[in-house]
Amino acid sequence: MALIIRPLTAQDLSEAGRIIRLAFGTFLGAPEPEQFWADLDYTHTRWRADPTAAFGAELDGELVGSNFATRWGSVGLFGPVSVRPDLWDQDIGQRLMEPVMACFHAWGVQHTGLFTFAHSPKHIGLYQKYGFWPRFLTVVMSKPVAPGTSPGSWSRYAELPEREQAVCLRACRTVTESLYPGLDVEREIRAVHAQALGDTVLLWEDQELVGFAVCHCGPGTEAGHGKCYIKFGAVLPGPTAEARFARLLDACEALATARDLTRVEAGVNLGREEAYRVLRAHGFLTDFQGVTMHQPNEPGYHHPGVYVIDDWR
């Protein structure tokens, strides 16, 4: 067999998406694996955000797997890693890790990580080979949208004039930099806007940006049918951070209402205890959980006092 690891192309995306659905559906025991996550799209969204960081495994001329690297400033992430189920346990997943690790080295990121199945020794073992170590559980939670939420002063990135969007991106970077040196999710904000995947909620106090949330909305995104998925959200730290975080959740719910969505989904690492407790108090319940693995074996920004929503899927 001639296995080649190469950049993923636009022509690969439909097949890459099918393999992701098939692989995860098979692993999780879905009755029709190829229909698993049928309303979600990880391949087009991540490839369009950065085609140079998307990789495919080709075996005898056929695409058989893929992996995607993501840069959030000083933080690097990857996934989903997928391999066609009939080719599992043939080290193709390991080969798909090689270009991702090369990306992290070239980017000079300080902290890297992933989200995986906490109950799977095989997945944990694979990523440990590359220096990643499991830390706290990460829960993916959701709640029904409650109409009539009054979030206070917030706006949408998409509504800003182009010149003000550039200023807003710098303000968002100030928020993330206050939580972890170099953390920057400009890529996600731009991708959601450019691909019309949803919107970024902006939270204000006296004309100062104090929080924001990057939201995918509906099918064909990373949210799925009827959902507003908060891919990343954060507020400035300080004595009023908890109240700001609660207002940010309200603003996301208001966005979901405006989009005629029925559910809000958010992930949180349990190292961020206070953020988890606020989500619980807002009515969010756990749908499933996994574990984040880190390199180096340090918490990064996953520690008490940090009010962040993300799950590294």
N, C-alpha and C positions, 0 to 999 in steps of 0.2 A: 504493500500500500504506500502511495506517495502522498504524505501529508504536508500541506503547505500552510503556513500562517501568513496572512497578507492583510492589507487594508481592506475594510469593508467598502463596497461600492453602492451607489444608489440602486443598481440592478439587483443587489443581494437582499435588499431590505425586506421584501415580502417573504422570502424564504427564511430569513433570519427570524422574523416575527413568528412564523409558523413553528420553527424549531423551539423557540422560547416557550410558546404555549404548550407544545407537545412535551418538552422536557419537564417543565414545572408541573403540568397537569399529571404526567405519569408519576413523578416523585410523590405528589400529594394525593394520589389515588383518585383523581377525578374520573367519573364514568366515561366522559368523552374528552380525552386529554387535549385534542386539537382545538376544542371549543373553550378551553380554560383561558380566562383573561381575554375573551374574544372582543370585549369592548375597551380594552386597554391598548396602548401603543407605547412601547419602550424603544423600539428600533428607530422609527423615523424621528421621534423627538430628540433622542440622544445623538443620532448621526448628524442631524441638521445643526445641532448645537456645536459640534466639533467633529467634522468628518475625519480629521487626522488622528483622532483618538479612538477610533472604532475598528475592530479587528475581526477577521473571519478565519475559520479553519476550513480548508478545502481538501477533500480526499478524492483522488482520482477524478478531479474535475467537478465535484459536487460540494456545495457548501454544507458543512455538517455541524457548525457551531459558531459562536460569536462571543465577544466580550467588549466592554466599553469603559474607557477611562474618563474621569471627570476631574476638572481642577476648580477648586474653590479657593483661589489665592494660594495661601500656604498649606492648604489641606487638599489631599488627593483621595479620590474614591474610585471604586470600580464596580461593574456589574450592570445588568445580570450576566453571569457566565452561564452559557447553555451549550450542551452537546446533545446531538441526536441520541435518544435512549438506546438504540441498538448498538451504539459504539461506546457506551459507558465503560469505565474501568480500563481504558486503553491509553491513558495519559494525555488525552487531547485537551482536557481542562488545564493540565499543567502547562502544555505548550501555549495555550491562550493567555496564560499569566505572563509569559515572557515579554511581549511588547508593552503590556500595561506597566510592568515594573520598569521598563526602559523609559516610558513616558514620565513616571514619577521622578526618575533620576534626572532626566533632561529638564524637567520643570523646576527641580530644586525644592520640592515641597518639604515641609517640616514634619507633617503628620499625615499618615495615610490609613485608610480603613475600608471596611465593607460591612454589609448586613448579611447574615446567613442563618440557617436553621440551627437553633440551639440544641435540638435533639439528634442531630446527625453527626456521629463521630467522623464519617467520611469527609464531610464538608469542612469540619473544624480541622481535621488532620491535613487536608490539602493546603489550606491557607497558612497553617503553622509552618509548612515547609518554606514559606516565603517571609517568615518573620512576623506574621500577624498573630495576635493573642487575644482570646476572648475576654471581655470585661463584663459590664452590666447587661442585663436584659434590656431590649428595646421593645416597647409595646406599640402596636398600631391600633388606634382607638377611633371610634366614630360616634356620632349622635345624630338624631333627626334634626332637621332645620326647624327652628322655632320662629315663626313670623313675628314681626313687630319688635325685633331687637333694636335697642337704641344705643349705638356704639360711641356716640360723641363725635369728635372731630377726626374724620378720616377722608381719604380720597383715593383715587385710582391712578396708577402710573400711566395707563393708556390715555387718560384724559389730559395729561400734561402736554404743553407745546414741546417740540423737539429740543429746543434750547434749555428748557427747564428739566427735561429728562436727564440730561447730562449732569446737572447740579444735583438732582435727586439721587443718581447713582453714587455720587461722592458721599452724600449724606447717609445712604444705606451702608456704604463701606465704613463710615465712622461708627455706626451701630455695631457692625460685626467685629471691627478692630477692637472695640471696647471689651469684647468677650474673649477673643483669642487673637494674638498678633498675626496679622496677615490674612485672616479669614475674610473672604470676599466672594459673594454669590452673584456678582454682576452677570456672569454667564447665564444663570437661571432666569434673572429678570429679563434680560435681552431675548433669551430663547422663547419665553412665554409670550412676550410682546410680538416678536417677529413671526412666530408660527401661529399666533392667535389661539394659544392653548388655554387661556384664561386671563388673569390679570394679577397685578401686584398691589396689595392693599397697603396704604401709607397712613401711619398714625401720627398725629401732630399734637404738639403742645406749644402754644404761643409762637406759632410759625416755625417751630423746631421739629424736625423729624425725630421721633423717639421710638419708633418701631415700624416694622413692615412684615408682610407675609406674601410669599410667592405662591400663587394658587393655580392649580390645573383644574379645569372645569369641564365635566361631561365626557362623553365617548370620544375615542380617537386621541385621547391624551393619557397621562399617567393616572388619571382619576377614575374614569369609567362612567358608565351610565348613571345619571342622577346624582353624582357626587362632586363635591368641591374638595379636592385633596390639597392640603397645605404642605407643599414640598419643603419649604423652609420658612420659618418665621422667627423673629427675635425682637427684643426690646432692649433699650439702654439699661444698664444696671443701676442700682441705687435704691434708696428707701421706698420709692414708689413703683419699683419694677413689677411687683406682683399685681398692682392695680392696672398698670399699663398692659401687662400681659392679658389680663381679663378683658380689657377693652379691645385688644387686638383680636382675641377670639370672637368677641361680639361683632367686630367689623368683618371678619371672614364669614360669619354667619349671615350678615347683611348682604355681602356679595353673593353668597349662595342663593339667598332669597331673590335678589335682583336677576339672577340667572335661571330662576325657576328650577333649582336643584333641591333635592330632598334630604341630602345627608352631607355632613362635613366629616372629613377624615384627617387625622393628624397622628404622627408618630412622635414618641418621646423616649429618650434614653433614661432609664431609672436612676442613673447617676445624677440627673437633674431632678432631684426629689420634689422641690417646690413647684416646678413646672408641671410635673405629673399630678400633683395634688390639685392644682388649679384646674387642669383638664377634667379631673374626676368631679370637682365641685361644679363644673359647668355641664355635667351630664354625659361626658364622654365615657364609654365603656370599651374594654379591650376586645378587639376582634381576633387578633392573633399576636404572637410574640416571637421574636428571634433574638439574636445576640449580635452586637457589633464587635468586630475584631480590629485591633489597632496595631500599628507599627509606627514608632516604638510602643512598648507596652506601658503607655501612659494615658491618662484620661482625656487629654486634649481640652476641649471646652465642655466635656461631659462631667460636670461637678456641681455640687450644691451652690445655689445663688445665681445660676445661669438660667435665664428664661428663654429657651430655644425650642422650636418645633422642628424636628427632622428625624428621619429613620434610616438614611443611607441605603435604601433599596436601590 
